[in-house]
Amino acid sequence: MNPLNKLPHDKALHFIVGVLIYAAAHFVSPVVGMIAVTVAAVGKEVYDYMNRDKHTPDLWDAVATLLGGAAGFVSGLTI
């Protein structure tokens, strides 16, 4: 059985967005790329928390976004 079949679609999207944010910001430096991913991941969940009537904050969404950024960082992503 493929473990990716158990990955929720939402978490996969967060992971992809983490990679994309890192890819866009890593040109300044890899550290700036990870800072951008961290700010986006935490900022998104804070926004969701502040708007709980319409959004659901989820720590695992932030983790998935950060893991996407980390994947770009570890892979030495160059575009």
Secondary structure, DSSP 8 states (H G I E B T S, - for coil): --GGGGS-HHHHHHHHHHHHHHHHHTTT-HHHHHHHHHHHHHHHHHHHHHTTTT----HHHHHHHHHHHHHHHHHT---
